[in-house]
Amino acid sequence: MNSRLFGVGVTLSVLAVLGAGTAPASSDQRQDAHRGLPLGAADLTESRTTRTLQPGVTLTRIVRGAEAPALVWTVEVSIPGGATSPDPDAPPAALKDRASADALVTDLRADGFDARAEDVVTPAVADFAGGSLGWRVRVGRFGSDTAATAERARLSAAGYTGAAAYTGWDGNRTDRGPWRIDVLTIDPHRFRGALKASYGPDLENRETTSALAAAAGAAAGVNAGFFVLDPKAGAPGDPAGVGVYDGRLLSETVDGRPGLVVQDSARRTRIDRFTWQGRVAGAGRTLPLDGVDRVPGLIRNCGGTADDSPTALPLHDTTCTDSDELVAFTTEFGTRTPQGDGLEAVLDRHGRVVDLRSPRGGTLPEGGSSVQATGTQVNRLAAVAEVGRQLRVQAGLKDAKGRSVAASRDTSILNGGPELVRDGRAHITPAADGMVQPGNPSFYYGWVHKRNPRTLAGVDAAGRTVLVTADGRGTGALGLSIPESAAVAKALGLRDAINLDGGGSTTMVADGHVINDPSDTTGERPVGDALLITPDRT
């Protein structure tokens, strides 16, 4: 394959920033730094403990508030469509219109349950007006998870579905916590290690953040971008969005969504929005690529081409489909390329076609690659690929201004979203990034509005890269909503910040140990990739 294939670098400019360090802080930023995190009641206590992991790298733990006995557990009941709903055939959901919620409350009360309907109001953000998302139905107020779970079992026996929920996860501004947040800060002026993304031995399998850190000899790290989890959505572990590792584009963009750009030196970290373009050329013809190193036909988080179903726009946690695709593969994908109907042109390290196999799927030559075709693309690939002849495969990124992104072996780009902070101001973009889903307010409610574990990243006014994890989904750590995540990032002095994968994926590792409390009941979750801080190279 052509040596430039999948080679993507980044031309980065120094950000003009305000903050601590080499540049003066604005009065607003100084106030944020001194008054604590903007979470819960104003009178909460907050402790901060900081230690140095290596020159230029500090770890700070922030604990705000304390567990509040006044917060209770409840049972949130799924609301069926019902005759009064705009869509009577819709499946049960956490939120519906008021008429549907009221009808369910009436039924529950008739069956002896202490039910209530509640309007869920969410704040406005940069590209979403907020307001009422819909109505939820809840049953009872309990002092423990055990009591709420028992009521859930009673509801289930009566034919209702739902889940126990802690009211501290709702996002009320007067809650008293606690919140537990860990912050890694990398100062490029003193840092002599490397800040690198790692996906492990291959793209198609998952590893824990701690395993990725151990394999790289990293001093610290966090989980990074979104990835495929369900085999029905592709290859588990495959990045669900842009992925550039050691300057090589190994996963195409969810077009228009943001990515975190870092260099090994931790200098000039930035956030930008990316699109991509790939092509296959041979026999005097050029064909557009649909993807890189992913299962053909499955586009996780969407944001692909015009013929994808149901949309070419970003749609988070949705797998779009396309039966007619051209997808390029590198040896980084895994031991074998995906199997299935279609045609695969196998290339050696020089880009010469050495095999045309159908059905597609199998091993690649050392340093080689391939292009797979499905559906109507099979004949098109067959017309340009001939055994013994060159097949040129090229792929590259463009930034938000439409400029080509130049090559650099020291650069990593990780997918994320939504944006949280831009130019020192809250700038939250769930609509642009596919978290606002028409006809499905329950998604926004659970993913954006409610508190969850979060992983955040960005750059502060002094050019320092900052990586943040917030524990959640427990009574000992409430987590953050997306608007709260932006407020925390801003309060920590970040000029630009992005949300990375969170929930059960949220993990921070330091000195060989997981230092936060991952929320999955099975423990630390295997992920697609991680952002790692390696020791001094001197």
N, C-alpha and C positions, 0 to 999 in steps of 0.2 A: 504494500500500500504506500501511496505517496507519503513522504515524511511529514507533510503538513496536515495530514488528515487528522481531524478532530483536535488540531492544535489551536487553542484559543488563549489569547493573553489579554491583558487589560492595560490600557493607557490611563493611568490614574493621575488626578491633579490634587494638589494640596488643598484641603478644605479651609476656607476662611471661617474660623470658628471663634466662639466666645466661651470662656470657662476657666477652670483652675489650671495652674501650670504655666505654660509659656504665654498664654493669652489672658487678658483681664476678663473677669466674670462680670456679667450684668448684675444689677441689684436684685432682679427677680431670681436669678440663679443662686446668688448668695443666700437669699432668704430661704429658697427651697432646701439648700444644703444644711441649714441650721435648724429648721423647724421640724425635721423628721419627714417620714414618708406620708403622703396625703391619703392615708387609709384609716377608715373608721373615725371614731370620735376624736376631737382635737386634743383632749387631755390625756390620751393614752401614753403610757411609758414606752420607751424605745431604747434598746441596747444595741450597740455596734461593737463588734470585736474584729480587729484586723491583724493579720499576720502576713509576713513576707514568705512566699514560696521559693522565689529565686530573684536575683536582681531584676527589677523592672516588673515583677508580677506580685500582686497582693491579692489576698482573699479576705473578704469582709462578710461576716454573718450579721444580719439585721433581724432582730426579733422585736415585733411591735405588738403591744396589747397582751391580753391573757385570755384563757378560755373563759367564756361567759356562761354561767349557769342559766341565764335568762333565755338563751337561744334553745330552741326545741327541735325535735324531730317531727316529721309529719309523713303522710303517704300521699304522693302525687299520682292521681288516677288518670289513665289514658282516656281521652275523650273520643267517642265514636262520632262519625259524621252526623247521623240523625236526620230526621225529616226537615228540621229547621236550618240545617247547614247549607251554605252555598254549594257544597259538593257532598251530597248524602252518601255517596259511595266511597268517599275518602277513608283510608285506614285510620285507626285510632292514633291520636297524637297528643303531645303534651299541651299544645295550645290550639284553641279553635275560637270561633266567634262566640259572642256572649250567649246567644240563644242556645247553642249546643251545650255550652258549659252549664247554663241554668237548668236545662233539661236533665243533664246527668246528675246535678245536685239534687233535683227533685226525686229522681229514681233512687239515689243513694240514701237519702233521708227516709224514703218509704221503706227501705230495707234495714233501717236502724243504724245508719252510719252518720257520724257528725261531720257533714260535708259543707264545704264553702267554695264559692267561686272568687277568684282574685284576678284583677286586671294587671297585666305585666307591662310596665312602662319602662322603656329603655332610652338612654340619653342620645341626643343627636351627635353624629361624628362628621368627619369631613365630607363623606359622600353618601350618607344615609340620614334621613331626617329624624329618625327615632320616633318617639311617641309610643302609643299602645301597640304592642306586638300581637296581642290576643289575650284570651282568658284561660287560666289554668284552674283545675279542680283539685282540692286537697281535702284530706280526711284526717281529723284529729290533731292533737298536739301532745307530744310524748316527751318524756324526760330522757329517753335512751333509744339507741338504734334497735335494741332488742324488742322494746315495746312497739316501735313502729313496724318492725318486721313481722311481729305477731299480728298486728292489725292488717298488714298487707296479706298475710295468709288467710285471714278471715274474709277479706275482700275477694281474694281469688276463689275461695270456696263458694262465694255468692255470684261468681261469674264476671267479676271486674278484673282489670289488669292495672298494674301500677308499680311504683318503686318507692322505697323509703328514701327520704331526702332530709338533709340537715338544713335548717333555715339560714344558717351562717353562710351557705353557698349562694344565697339569693343576690347578694350584692348591696345590701342596705348600708347607707352611709353612716349610720349610727352604731354599727356593730363594733364590738370591742376586741375582736381578734380571737386567737392570735394569728399573726402572719410571720412566716419564716422565709427569709430571702437570703440567698448567697450570691455574692458579686465577685467575679474575677476581673481585675483591671490590669491591662498590659500596657506599660509605658514604653513606647518605641525608642525613647532617648536613652533608656538604660537596659532594655531587653536585648539579650544576645542569644536567645534560643530561636525557635521557629514556631510560627503559628500556622498550622496546616490542617486541611480537611483529610479525613481518612474514611474509606468505605470498607476496609478490611481486605481479605484475600480476593474477593470478587464482588460484583455489584448485585448479583441475584440472590444472595443470602444475607441474613441479618446476624449481627453480633451486638453484644451489649457495649455500651459506652466504656465501661471499665475494661472489657476485653480489648477493645480498639486502643485504649490508652496504654494498656500493658504491652501490647504488641509493638507499639511505637516508642516505648520507653518514655511516655509523656509524664510530665509533672502534674498536669491538670487538664481538664477538658469538659465539654458539655455535649449532649446530643445536639444534632443539627437539623437538617431539613426534613420535610415530609417525604414519606416513602410508601411503597405498596406493602400492605399488610396481608390482605386476603389473596390467596392464589387465584381466585376468580377475577381479580382486578389486574393480574399481571404476575411478574416474578417478585415474590416477597423480598424486600430489601432494596429493590430498584428505586432510585430517587424519583419522586413524583413532582418533577420540575427541574429547573436548571441544575446541572452538576458539572463543575469544572475542577479537576484534580491534577495538580502538577502541570497546569496550563493546558490540559486536554479536555475537550468537551465530550463527556461520556453520558450525558443525559440532556435531552433538548428541553427548552423552556416550556412552561405553561405561559403562552405568549402574553406579554404585557405585565406579568406579575413580577414583584421585586425579588432581588437576590442580594445576598451579603457578599461583598468582595473583600478578600483579605490577601495580604502578601506574607510570605514567610517572615519578613522582618517586622511585621505588625505595624508597618507604616502605611499611611494613606488608605486605611480601611474606609469603605464607603458602601452606600446602598444605592442601587440603581434598578431600573426596570428594563427587562431584556426581551427581545425577540430573537428568533434564530432562523437560519436558512441553510438547507443542505441540498446537495445535488449529486447525481450519478451521471457520468459522461462516458460514452463509448460509441464507436461506430458512427461518429459524426452527429450523435444525438445526445440531448441532455434531459434527464428526468428529475423532478423534484423529490426529495426525501420527505417522509412523514415523521421519522423519528430516529433516535440513536439508542442502541442497547436497551430495548424494551420489547415486550411481547407484541408482535404485530396485531393490530385490531383493538387493543385495549389502551386507552389514553387516560391515565389516572389524573384527576383534577381538571381534565378537559383542557381547553385553551389550545386546541390544535388547528386543523385545517377546516375549510368551509364544508367539506362533505362528512365531517364527524357528526355523530348523533348522540345526544339531542342538541348539542350546541358546539360552536367553535370558540365560545367565550369561556373564561375560567369558571369552574363550578366545583367548589371545594368538596372533597370527600365523595365525589361522584366519578364513576368510570364511564367515559364516553367510548363509543365504538365506531369502527370503520372497517368494513370488510375488504377494502381495496387499498393496500398500503405498500410502501417501500420503506424498509427499516434497515439501517446499517448496524453492523456489529463489530466489536473489537474483542480481543482475547480477554479484556478486563470484565466482560459480562459474566463469564463463568466457564465451567469445563466444557459445556456444550451449548450451542445456540438453541433457541426454542424449536420444538418439533411441531409439524402440522402440514396441512395441505398448502401447496404453493411451490415456489421455485427459489433456490438459494444459489447465488453465484459466490463461490469461495475464492478468495484472493490470497496470494502469498505476500510476503513482507514488501515486495516491490510493486504491488498493485496489479499483478498479472493473474488472470482467471485460471485457476488450476482444476476447478470442478464445477459442474452445474448439477445440483442434486434436487430431486423431487421424489417424495415429499421433502420438505426442508427440515433442517435440524441436524446437528452433529458437531464434531470437534473442528477446530480451526488450526491451520499450520502455525508453528511458532512465529510470533510477530505478525501474523496474518490478520485477515478480517473477512467480512462477507456482507452481502446485501440480500435480504429476503424480500420476496414479493408474494402478495396474496391477491386473490380475486382478479380484477381486470388488470392489475399491474403485472401479472405473470407474463403475459405476452409482450408487454413493453420492456420488461427486464430481459427477456429472451432475445429481443431485437438488438440490444446494445451489448450484451455479455456473450463473449465467444472464448472458449477455452484457448489459452495461449496468447490472448490479446490483453492489452491494458484496459482496466476499468477505473476511471478516476472518480474518487469519492471525496467530497469536500463538505465541510460544515463550519459555520461560524456564527458569532453573535453580533447583535447590534444593541446599542444602548438606547435610553429613552429619547435621545435626540437624533436617532437614526444613524449614528456613527458606528462604523465597524470597530470591533474590539480586537486590538492587536495581541500578538502572542507574547506570553511570558511564562516560563517554567515555574516561577516562584508564586504563582497566583492560584487561589482557590475561589470558586464562586458557589455558594450554597443557596438553595431555594428557601423561601419563606413567605410570610404574609399573614395578616396585612401589615402595611407600614404603620408605625406608631407615632414617630416623631420625625419632623422634617424641619431643618433650619431652626432648631430650638423650640419649635411649637408643636403641640399635639396635632397630628395629621394622620387620622385613622381611616383606612380605606377598605372596609369590608365589601362594599358593592363592587369596586373595581377588581377585587381579588376573589370573587366568587363565594363569599360567605353570606351574602343576601340572596336568598333563593325564593323567587316568586312562588306563591302558593304553599310555601313550607316555612312559616314563621318559627316552627319548633326548632329548626336547625339553628337559626340565629340565636334563639333563646338559649339553647344548650351550649353552643360553641362560642358565642361572642358575649352575650349578656351575663350568663352565670359565671361564677368563679370556678376556675380549674387550675391545676398545676400549669405553669407556663415556663418557657425558655425564651429569653430575649437576648438580642445582641445589638450593638451599635458602636458609635464613636462619640467621644466627648469633645468638649471645646479645645482641649489640649492635644487632640489627635490620639488619645488613648483608646484602645479597643476595650470594650466592656461587655462581659458575658454574664447573664443573670439567670438564676433559676428561682422559682417560687413554688414551694410545696403546696399541695391542696388535696381536696377530696377527703378530708378528715376533720375531726373536731380540734386537733392540735395545730392545724395550719389550714386556713380557709381558702387559700388560692387567690387568684386575681381574675376579674373580668378583663376583656380586651381594653375597655376604656381605663380601668385601673392600671393595666399594664403600661399604657401610654403615660399615665400620671406618674407612675413609679420611675419609668425611664427618664422622664423630664426632671423629676426630683433628684435623680442621681447625676444630673448634669449632662445627659446625652443630647447631642445636637441632632443626631439622626439615629433612629432605632427601628428595628423590625422584630416581628414575632416569628420565632422558629417553631418547630414541632413541639407540642406540649402534651398535656394529659399524662398518660402512663409512660410516655417516652421521656419526660423531663428527668434528667439525671446530671449531676455534677460530680466529677471525680477529682480528688486532690491527693497527692502523695500515695497513690496506689489504693485509695479507698473511696467508695461512694459516700459522699458526705451529706447528701440530702436524703429524703425519704420517698423514693418512687412509689406511686400510688397503686400500681397493679397489685392485686392480692398475691400473685405468684412471685413478686419481687421485681428486680430490675428487668426492664423490657429490652429485648434485642431490637436494634434500630438499623436504619439504612446507612447513616454516616454520622460522624462526630467531628467537632472542631477541637483540635488538640494543641496544647502548649508543651513543646519539648524543651529539655534543659539547655543550658548554655552550650553553644557550639565551640567556644574558645577553649 
